[in-house]
Amino acid sequence: MGPLIEMAPEVSTELMVVIPSFKEPNLKDTLQSLLASQGDYPITEIIIVLNYPAKVAASVRAEHQHQCQEIRNWVDQFQHSKIRIHCPDPLEMNSRHAGVGLARKIGMDEAVRRFMLLRKPKGVILNLDADCLCSKDYLETVFHYFQSDKAAPCVSIGFEHRITSEDYLNCKAIQDYELHLRYYIEAQRHISYPFAFQTLGSCFAVRADAYAAQGGMNQRQAGEDFYFLHKYSAIHQLGEIKKALVFPSSRLSDRVPFGTGKAISDYTKSGIQKTYALESILLFGELLNRIEDWYTLNAECIQDALKNLHPKVGAFFIAEGMPEEIENCHKHSASLLSFKNRILRWLSPFMLMKFLHFLREHGFPDQPVGLESIKLLNRLHYVIKPNINSSELLEIFRERSRV
């Protein structure tokens, strides 16, 4: 595949924002939000990746072609002092691979190519979705984060969904879904899990060289953000900007098998948002607390230790080969710290999720998110008033995420 953008980047470009877009009628709102940026930030390129699968209806193709020309005409009408918008021709993708993962990858690969032309391997690639708005200090805050000597090569950016719908059920749905996202990460932090990061595709930024070093973005049709960002958390190269800079929409969607739109759609059908039982996450925490004890144990003793922790915990991790993995980590570790780090990498966020899904089917079913959130807050020594609602719970968790 050749370059998306023929025009050479300006020499002083330091930031590039990638926006994948499929059937996004409000894309211009996202662009206007970026154009309203204020503060101290450098020349910034916006790379829009309009895309659709090969088997899409002719009307959808036409909509994207029309939108592309509309955006180009709109961009031609003004000249921003710092922001350059590129809208290449819409991309037709093989239906087997079409999706936000591939679109994001194409845009990010193009950003890397352009930074390499400038000989700027430390250039920063931001990711935004075409239904998001951003704060006026979005570009400035991200730019200054990466100017710090303490900056990680990749960063998860704070977010808050826009809860503005006049439809009560839709408002309740997005409140409860975001509450689920925040509860899940706060529960991980409570058990001192080192990989407790939000992983939204519209809310992260990465240096060009760090992106290339990890092999770039994957082509998953959904969940590409989770797998990509946890490549960095596993090697302690994922940081956080806690301030909410990105504001995703709260719309219905059925385009991917999970995520915000799918969760909202499911909620409007069922009327309830469930989440992982706190007890199951706490069991994983007990497992983490035992890691150092296993440093001198053989596989047989570790099997007994896992079974003693909880029969279902033992069943899952023995089936996953954890006793053998622990022995293998011990053989290749020169110290307790090295051993612990190896085990923690094996107990990846994907393994945690797999474990929770197993427990879901074996005695620890998902629970209403409000109930589990209150349980967690009680453990964190909050005094919860009777009849607290989702909006109030969400605000407590938002406040915690800002600290």
C-alpha positions as CSV (number, residue, x, y, z in Angstrom):
1,M,0.0,0.0,0.0
2,G,1.4,3.4,-1.0
3,P,1.3,6.6,1.1
4,L,-2.1,7.9,2.2
5,I,-1.0,11.5,1.9
6,E,1.2,12.8,-0.9
7,M,1.8,16.2,0.5
8,A,5.0,16.3,2.6
9,P,4.7,17.2,6.3
10,E,5.8,20.5,7.6
11,V,9.2,20.5,9.2
12,S,7.9,21.7,12.6
13,T,5.2,19.0,12.9
14,E,5.4,17.2,16.3
15,L,1.9,15.7,16.8
16,M,-0.3,13.6,14.5
17,V,-3.9,12.7,15.4
18,V,-5.4,9.6,13.7
19,I,-9.1,9.4,13.3
20,P,-10.6,6.2,11.8
21,S,-14.2,6.8,10.5
22,F,-16.9,4.5,9.3
23,K,-20.4,5.7,9.0
24,E,-19.7,8.7,11.2
25,P,-22.1,11.6,10.3
26,N,-20.8,13.9,13.1
27,L,-17.1,13.7,12.2
28,K,-17.0,17.4,11.5
29,D,-17.9,18.0,15.2
30,T,-14.8,16.1,16.2
31,L,-12.7,18.2,13.8
32,Q,-14.2,21.4,15.1
33,S,-13.4,20.3,18.6
34,L,-9.7,19.9,17.7
35,L,-9.7,23.2,15.8
36,A,-10.8,24.9,19.0
37,S,-7.6,23.8,20.8
38,Q,-5.9,26.4,22.8
39,G,-2.6,26.8,24.6
40,D,1.0,25.9,23.8
41,Y,1.2,23.1,21.3
42,P,3.2,22.6,18.0
43,I,2.1,22.0,14.4
44,T,-0.3,19.1,14.4
45,E,-1.6,17.0,11.6
46,I,-5.0,15.3,11.6
47,I,-5.1,12.1,9.5
48,I,-8.7,11.0,8.8
49,V,-9.1,7.4,7.7
50,L,-12.5,7.1,6.0
51,N,-13.1,3.4,5.4
52,Y,-15.7,0.8,4.6
53,P,-15.8,-3.0,4.0
54,A,-15.8,-4.2,0.4
55,K,-19.3,-5.8,0.7
56,V,-20.9,-2.7,2.0
57,A,-24.0,-1.2,0.2
58,A,-23.5,1.2,-2.6
59,S,-25.2,3.9,-0.7
60,V,-22.6,3.7,2.1
61,R,-19.8,4.0,-0.4
62,A,-21.5,7.1,-1.8
63,E,-22.0,8.6,1.6
64,H,-18.3,8.2,2.4
65,Q,-17.3,9.7,-1.0
66,H,-19.6,12.6,-0.4
67,Q,-18.3,13.1,3.2
68,C,-14.7,13.1,2.0
69,Q,-15.4,15.9,-0.6
70,E,-17.5,17.8,1.9
71,I,-14.6,17.8,4.4
72,R,-12.0,18.8,1.8
73,N,-14.2,21.7,0.7
74,W,-14.7,22.7,4.3
75,V,-11.0,22.6,5.1
76,D,-10.2,24.7,2.1
77,Q,-12.3,27.5,3.5
78,F,-10.0,28.3,6.4
79,Q,-6.4,28.3,7.4
80,H,-5.5,27.3,11.0
81,S,-2.1,28.5,12.3
82,K,-1.2,25.1,13.8
83,I,-3.5,22.4,12.6
84,R,-3.4,20.7,9.2
85,I,-6.2,18.3,8.2
86,H,-5.7,15.5,5.7
87,C,-8.7,13.6,4.3
88,P,-7.5,10.9,1.9
89,D,-9.8,9.1,-0.4
90,P,-12.1,6.6,1.4
91,L,-10.5,3.1,1.7
92,E,-12.3,0.0,0.6
93,M,-11.1,-2.9,2.9
94,N,-11.3,-6.6,2.5
95,S,-14.5,-7.6,4.4
96,R,-12.6,-10.3,6.3
97,H,-10.3,-7.7,8.0
98,A,-12.3,-4.5,7.7
99,G,-12.8,-2.7,11.0
100,V,-11.5,-0.1,13.4
101,G,-8.4,-2.0,14.1
102,L,-7.2,-2.1,10.5
103,A,-8.3,1.5,10.0
104,R,-6.4,2.7,13.1
105,K,-3.4,0.7,11.9
106,I,-3.4,2.3,8.5
107,G,-3.6,5.7,10.0
108,M,-0.9,5.1,12.6
109,D,1.4,3.5,10.0
110,E,1.0,6.6,7.8
111,A,1.8,8.8,10.8
112,V,5.0,6.8,11.5
113,R,6.0,7.1,7.8
114,R,5.6,10.9,7.9
115,F,7.5,11.2,11.1
116,M,10.3,9.2,9.6
117,L,10.4,11.6,6.6
118,L,10.9,14.3,9.2
119,R,13.5,12.2,11.0
120,K,11.5,12.6,14.2
121,P,11.2,9.1,15.7
122,K,9.9,10.7,18.9
123,G,7.0,12.3,17.2
124,V,3.7,11.7,19.0
125,I,0.7,9.8,17.5
126,L,-2.6,10.5,19.2
127,N,-5.7,8.4,18.6
128,L,-9.2,9.8,18.6
129,D,-12.5,8.4,17.3
130,A,-14.9,10.2,15.0
131,D,-17.7,10.5,17.6
132,C,-15.5,12.1,20.3
133,L,-15.0,15.7,21.4
134,C,-11.9,16.8,23.2
135,S,-11.0,19.6,25.7
136,K,-9.4,22.8,24.5
137,D,-6.2,21.8,26.2
138,Y,-6.1,18.2,24.7
139,L,-3.2,18.9,22.4
140,E,-1.3,21.1,24.8
141,T,-1.6,18.6,27.7
142,V,-0.5,15.6,25.6
143,F,2.3,17.5,24.0
144,H,3.6,18.6,27.4
145,Y,3.3,15.1,28.9
146,F,5.7,13.8,26.3
147,Q,8.1,16.7,26.9
148,S,8.7,15.4,30.4
149,D,11.7,13.3,31.2
150,K,9.4,11.0,33.1
151,A,7.0,10.4,30.2
152,A,6.2,6.8,29.3
153,P,6.5,6.0,25.6
154,C,2.7,5.3,25.5
155,V,0.0,7.0,27.5
156,S,-3.7,6.3,28.3
157,I,-5.7,9.5,28.3
158,G,-8.5,10.4,30.7
159,F,-12.0,10.4,29.4
160,E,-15.6,11.0,30.4
161,H,-18.6,10.0,28.2
162,R,-21.0,12.7,27.2
163,I,-24.2,12.1,29.1
164,T,-26.5,14.5,27.3
165,S,-29.2,12.4,25.8
166,E,-32.8,13.4,26.6
167,D,-33.6,9.6,26.5
168,Y,-33.5,8.5,30.2
169,L,-32.7,4.9,29.3
170,N,-29.8,5.9,27.1
171,C,-28.4,8.2,29.8
172,K,-28.7,5.5,32.4
173,A,-27.0,3.0,30.0
174,I,-23.9,5.2,29.4
175,Q,-23.7,6.0,33.1
176,D,-23.7,2.4,34.1
177,Y,-21.4,1.3,31.3
178,E,-18.8,3.9,32.3
179,L,-19.3,2.9,35.9
180,H,-18.5,-0.7,34.9
181,L,-15.3,0.5,33.2
182,R,-14.2,2.5,36.2
183,Y,-15.2,-0.1,38.8
184,Y,-13.2,-2.8,36.9
185,I,-10.0,-0.7,36.9
186,E,-10.5,0.5,40.5
187,A,-11.0,-3.1,41.7
188,Q,-7.7,-4.0,40.0
189,R,-5.9,-1.2,41.7
190,H,-7.4,-2.3,45.0
191,I,-5.7,-5.7,44.6
192,S,-2.4,-3.9,43.5
193,Y,-2.6,-5.4,40.0
194,P,0.2,-3.6,38.1
195,F,-1.7,-3.5,34.7
196,A,-4.7,-1.6,35.8
197,F,-5.2,0.9,33.0
198,Q,-8.1,2.0,30.9
199,T,-7.6,0.9,27.3
200,L,-9.9,3.0,25.0
201,G,-8.9,3.3,21.4
202,S,-10.0,6.9,21.3
203,C,-7.9,7.8,24.4
204,F,-4.2,7.1,24.0
205,A,-1.1,8.5,22.4
206,V,2.3,6.8,21.6
207,R,5.7,7.8,20.3
208,A,6.3,6.8,16.7
209,D,9.4,4.7,17.6
210,A,7.7,3.0,20.5
211,Y,4.8,2.1,18.1
212,A,7.2,0.6,15.6
213,A,9.1,-1.2,18.3
214,Q,6.0,-3.1,19.3
215,G,5.1,-4.1,15.7
216,G,2.4,-1.5,15.3
217,M,-1.4,-1.8,15.7
218,N,-3.1,-5.1,15.3
219,Q,-5.9,-5.6,12.8
220,R,-8.6,-6.8,15.2
221,Q,-12.1,-5.7,14.3
222,A,-12.7,-4.9,18.0
223,G,-10.6,-4.9,21.1
224,E,-7.5,-3.7,19.2
225,D,-7.0,-1.0,21.8
226,F,-6.9,-3.5,24.7
227,Y,-4.3,-5.8,23.1
228,F,-2.2,-2.9,21.8
229,L,-2.0,-0.9,25.0
230,H,-1.3,-3.8,27.2
231,K,1.8,-4.5,25.1
232,Y,3.2,-1.4,26.8
233,S,1.8,-2.1,30.3
234,A,3.5,-5.5,30.3
235,I,6.9,-3.9,29.9
236,H,6.1,-0.9,32.2
237,Q,5.9,1.6,29.3
238,L,2.3,2.7,29.7
239,G,1.6,5.9,31.5
240,E,-1.5,7.9,32.4
241,I,-2.9,11.4,31.9
242,K,-5.5,11.4,34.5
243,K,-7.3,14.5,33.5
244,A,-10.4,13.9,31.3
245,L,-9.4,15.3,27.9
246,V,-11.6,13.1,25.6
247,F,-15.4,13.0,25.7
248,P,-16.8,10.0,23.7
249,S,-20.4,9.9,22.6
250,S,-23.1,7.7,24.2
251,R,-24.8,6.5,21.0
252,L,-26.2,3.1,20.1
253,S,-24.1,0.8,17.9
254,D,-24.0,-2.8,16.7
255,R,-20.8,-2.5,14.6
256,V,-18.5,-4.3,17.0
257,P,-19.1,-7.2,19.5
258,F,-18.2,-5.1,22.5
259,G,-17.4,-1.5,23.5
260,T,-19.4,1.5,24.3
261,G,-22.0,1.4,21.5
262,K,-22.6,-2.3,21.9
263,A,-23.0,-1.9,25.7
264,I,-25.5,0.9,25.3
265,S,-27.5,-1.1,22.8
266,D,-27.6,-4.2,25.1
267,Y,-28.6,-2.1,28.0
268,T,-31.6,-0.6,26.2
269,K,-32.8,-4.1,25.6
270,S,-32.2,-5.6,29.0
271,G,-32.4,-2.6,31.3
272,I,-29.4,-3.6,33.4
273,Q,-25.6,-3.3,33.2
274,K,-23.7,-6.2,34.9
275,T,-20.1,-6.5,35.8
276,Y,-17.6,-8.9,37.2
277,A,-18.3,-10.0,40.8
278,L,-16.0,-8.3,43.2
279,E,-15.4,-11.6,45.0
280,S,-13.9,-13.1,41.9
281,I,-11.5,-10.1,41.5
282,L,-10.5,-10.4,45.2
283,L,-9.7,-14.1,44.6
284,F,-7.3,-13.0,41.9
285,G,-5.9,-10.5,44.4
286,E,-5.2,-13.4,46.9
287,L,-3.4,-15.2,44.1
288,L,-1.2,-12.1,43.5
289,N,-0.4,-12.0,47.3
290,R,1.0,-15.6,47.1
291,I,3.4,-15.1,44.3
292,E,6.5,-14.6,46.5
293,D,5.6,-17.8,48.5
294,W,5.9,-19.9,45.3
295,Y,9.5,-18.9,44.7
296,T,10.8,-22.1,46.4
297,L,8.0,-24.5,45.7
298,N,7.9,-27.3,43.1
299,A,4.9,-27.9,40.7
300,E,3.2,-30.4,43.0
301,C,3.3,-28.1,46.0
302,I,2.0,-25.2,43.9
303,Q,-0.9,-27.3,42.7
304,D,-1.9,-27.9,46.3
305,A,-1.4,-24.2,47.1
306,L,-3.7,-23.2,44.3
307,K,-6.4,-25.7,45.3
308,N,-6.2,-24.5,48.9
309,L,-6.7,-20.9,47.8
310,H,-10.1,-21.9,46.2
311,P,-11.2,-25.1,44.4
312,K,-12.3,-23.1,41.3
313,V,-9.1,-21.0,41.3
314,G,-7.1,-24.2,41.4
315,A,-9.1,-25.8,38.6
316,F,-8.6,-22.8,36.3
317,F,-4.9,-22.2,36.9
318,I,-3.9,-25.8,36.9
319,A,-5.7,-26.3,33.6
320,E,-3.9,-23.2,32.3
321,G,-0.5,-24.7,33.2
322,M,0.4,-22.3,36.0
323,P,2.4,-24.8,38.1
324,E,4.6,-25.6,35.2
325,E,4.9,-21.9,34.3
326,I,6.0,-21.1,37.8
327,E,8.7,-23.8,37.7
328,N,9.8,-22.4,34.3
329,C,10.0,-18.8,35.7
330,H,12.0,-20.0,38.6
331,K,14.6,-21.7,36.3
332,H,15.0,-18.5,34.4
333,S,15.0,-16.0,37.3
334,A,18.2,-14.9,39.0
335,S,16.2,-13.2,41.9
336,L,12.9,-13.1,43.6
337,L,12.1,-9.8,41.9
338,S,12.8,-11.3,38.4
339,F,10.6,-14.3,39.3
340,K,7.8,-12.1,40.4
341,N,7.9,-10.0,37.3
342,R,7.9,-13.0,35.0
343,I,4.8,-14.4,36.8
344,L,3.0,-11.1,36.7
345,R,3.6,-10.9,32.9
346,W,2.1,-14.4,32.6
347,L,-0.9,-13.2,34.7
348,S,-1.7,-10.7,32.0
349,P,-4.8,-8.6,31.7
350,F,-6.0,-11.1,29.1
351,M,-5.4,-14.0,31.6
352,L,-7.3,-12.0,34.3
353,M,-10.3,-11.6,32.0
354,K,-10.2,-15.2,31.0
355,F,-10.1,-16.2,34.7
356,L,-13.1,-13.9,35.5
357,H,-15.1,-15.4,32.6
358,F,-14.4,-18.9,34.0
359,L,-15.5,-17.9,37.4
360,R,-18.6,-16.3,35.9
361,E,-19.7,-19.8,34.8
362,H,-18.6,-21.5,38.0
363,G,-20.2,-19.9,41.0
364,F,-19.4,-16.2,40.6
365,P,-22.0,-14.8,38.1
366,D,-21.8,-11.2,37.0
367,Q,-23.7,-8.8,39.2
368,P,-25.4,-5.4,38.8
369,V,-22.7,-2.8,38.5
370,G,-24.2,-0.5,41.1
371,L,-24.1,-3.3,43.7
372,E,-20.5,-4.3,43.1
373,S,-19.4,-0.6,43.0
374,I,-20.9,0.0,46.4
375,K,-19.2,-3.2,47.7
376,L,-15.8,-1.9,46.4
377,L,-16.4,1.6,47.9
378,N,-17.2,0.1,51.2
379,R,-13.9,-1.7,51.1
380,L,-12.2,1.6,50.3
381,H,-13.8,3.1,53.5
382,Y,-16.4,5.3,51.8
383,V,-19.6,6.0,53.6
384,I,-22.3,5.4,51.0
385,K,-25.7,7.1,51.5
386,P,-28.8,4.9,51.1
387,N,-30.4,4.8,47.7
388,I,-27.3,6.3,45.9
389,N,-27.9,6.4,42.2
390,S,-25.7,5.6,39.2
391,S,-24.9,9.2,38.5
392,E,-23.6,9.7,42.0
393,L,-21.6,6.5,42.0
394,L,-20.1,7.4,38.7
395,E,-19.0,10.8,40.0
396,I,-17.2,9.2,42.9
397,F,-15.3,6.9,40.6
398,R,-14.5,9.7,38.2
399,E,-13.1,11.7,41.2
400,R,-10.9,8.7,42.1
401,S,-9.6,8.4,38.6
402,R,-8.5,12.1,38.7
403,V,-6.3,11.6,41.7
